[in-house]
C-alpha cells in the first residue's frame, strides 16, 4: 500500500540550532528508508519547514512505525499526518 506522510517541523518550540543537531541523522535515516524501498519519494515542503514522503508499506501501522523511527519524530520535533492512498478510479475503470 502507498501512504503520504505530510510533516511540519515544530519551529515554534525548537530553534534552528536544535533542528540542526538532528538533521544529519534525519537525512541518513531517510536515505536508508529510500534505499530499502519504503520511502519511494521525499520532498522538502516549499511553504513551511517539513517534508512530504511517499511511503510503500504493508499497512498503516508499518507506515506509522517508519515515520516514528525518524530522529525528529522520536524527539517530538515535528507533527505528521499519514494519509492512506488508493489507486485513482479514473485509471482503474471504476
C-alpha positions as semicolon CSV with decimal commas, in nm:
position;residue;x (nm);y (nm);z (nm)
1;X;0,000;0,000;0,000
2;X;0,102;0,359;-0,053
3;X;0,081;0,632;0,211
4;X;0,151;1,003;0,202
5;X;0,319;1,148;0,510
6;X;0,298;1,526;0,543
7;X;0,529;1,663;0,811
8;X;0,569;2,005;0,970
9;X;0,855;2,099;1,199
10;X;0,764;2,248;1,536
11;X;0,952;2,573;1,470
12;X;0,751;2,737;1,746
13;X;0,901;2,503;2,007
14;X;1,253;2,433;1,877
15;X;1,529;2,658;1,743
16;X;1,709;2,617;1,411
17;X;2,017;2,513;1,610
18;X;1,819;2,236;1,781
19;X;1,694;2,111;1,445
20;X;2,045;2,138;1,303
21;X;2,173;1,892;1,563
22;X;1,941;1,620;1,432
23;X;1,904;1,692;1,059
24;X;2,209;1,487;0,950
25;X;2,071;1,180;1,129
26;X;1,726;1,254;0,982
27;X;1,874;1,261;0,632
28;X;2,068;0,939;0,696
29;X;1,750;0,761;0,807
30;X;1,555;0,897;0,510
31;X;1,826;0,772;0,272
32;X;1,825;0,430;0,438
33;X;1,445;0,409;0,401
34;X;1,473;0,522;0,039
35;X;1,738;0,257;-0,030
36;X;1,514;-0,005;0,132
37;X;1,226;0,097;-0,098
38;X;0,994;0,210;0,182
39;X;1,037;0,583;0,114
40;X;0,952;0,600;-0,256
41;X;0,983;0,979;-0,279
42;X;1,068;1,253;-0,034
43;X;1,038;1,626;-0,092
44;X;1,101;1,930;0,122
45;X;0,793;2,146;0,157
46;X;0,806;2,479;-0,023
47;X;0,566;2,657;0,211
48;X;0,695;2,575;0,561
49;X;0,976;2,365;0,713
50;X;0,885;2,000;0,674
51;X;0,867;1,722;0,419
52;X;0,624;1,517;0,214
53;X;0,707;1,148;0,190
54;X;0,551;0,882;-0,034
55;X;0,574;0,558;0,164
56;X;0,537;0,198;0,049
57;X;0,432;-0,023;0,342
58;X;0,204;-0,323;0,401
59;X;-0,032;-0,127;0,628
60;X;-0,083;0,196;0,821
61;X;0,087;0,052;1,128
62;X;0,406;-0,014;0,933
63;X;0,398;0,330;0,769
64;X;0,349;0,491;1,110
65;X;0,644;0,293;1,250
66;X;0,871;0,416;0,970
67;X;0,787;0,777;1,050
68;X;0,809;0,721;1,426
69;X;1,165;0,592;1,379
70;X;1,288;0,923;1,233
71;X;1,505;1,128;1,469
72;X;1,277;1,434;1,460
73;X;0,975;1,215;1,534
74;X;1,150;1,047;1,825
75;X;1,211;1,391;1,977
76;X;0,858;1,524;1,906
77;X;1,010;1,794;1,687
78;X;0,753;1,758;1,410
79;X;0,391;1,676;1,355
80;X;0,291;1,423;1,094
81;X;-0,025;1,334;0,909
82;X;-0,020;0,997;0,734
83;X;-0,278;0,956;0,459
84;X;-0,356;0,614;0,307
85;X;-0,368;0,626;-0,073
86;X;-0,556;0,409;-0,317
87;X;-0,548;0,388;-0,696
88;X;-0,722;0,668;-0,880
89;X;-1,053;0,527;-1,000
90;X;-1,020;0,706;-1,334
91;X;-0,726;0,478;-1,412
92;X;-0,881;0,154;-1,291
93;X;-1,215;0,184;-1,468
94;X;-1,443;0,224;-1,171
